[in-house]
């Protein structure tokens, strides 16, 4: 099989998946094979994907009856790619559209430097704004609050530091963290850290990979010449989405406990901030109050559980 496995998950957005793959085919020249999972879509996605790709030589389409989430869904495809003896993997959201030969450039970095395990590209949004693709250092507790919560709206200098650093980089740089929207990996190194942590359903996979890679002394690299467009939020609904809010905090709490060993008092502080965010950001939504109460109840129950 091909040496590069491109891993893509579809959930209810087959049109974006098709556009993603069409552009990938146009921009990519390395020897690749696409592993595509329909992750329990509730619409006509599976039917349409079969129509497009069931006979395609460069695509292996797999259907899941349930939504496995990001981590377990990607792991399912990675295991299949491992069976096919792929040397490299490119994890890629279906709302990522290549702007140049980004995959070629990331794989070239991995081939040229055997000490590099993961590579991430330069990423922009639909309005041309720079999106955070890399974080050059691990945050302490205060930096985490400033950069990952609404506290950053007060201490804007701290929040903007990572983005400013990324904007100024013109050459390859080692980093602590890479965005999960798209990155390339050396398969044997990814396997060393057991791929994605299956506990998470959505969110915090990047921080967990960063911590596991740091513990295993694996290097992550930012490649500014590889450029992609990210149409963010393709599979999540606007407004108060209780599922995404609860899964976000569940994963965040898991990260704080297992990978950072932050104390209960800090965990409670983060949750209080998350509760305030839920109210402030979505208070005008008609479903806000009901969702807010459910979210508070969920968070209290999670905090009471033993790590």
Secondary structure, DSSP 8 states (H G I E B T S, - for coil): --SEEEEEEESS-HHHHHHHHHHHHHH--SSEEEEEEEES-SSSHHHHHHHHHTT-TTEEEEEESS--HHHHHHHHHHHHHHHTT-SEEEEE-TTEEESSSHHHHHHHHHHH-TTEEEEEEEEE-TTS-EE--EESS---HHHHHHHHSGGGGTSHHHHHHHHHHHHH--S-EEESEE-TTEEEEEHHHHHHTTSS-TT-SSS-HHHHHHHHHHHTT-EEEEEEEEEEEE---TTS-SS--HHHHHHHHHHHHHIIIIII---HHHHHHHHHHHHHHHHHHHTTSTTHHHHHHHHHHHHHHHHHS--
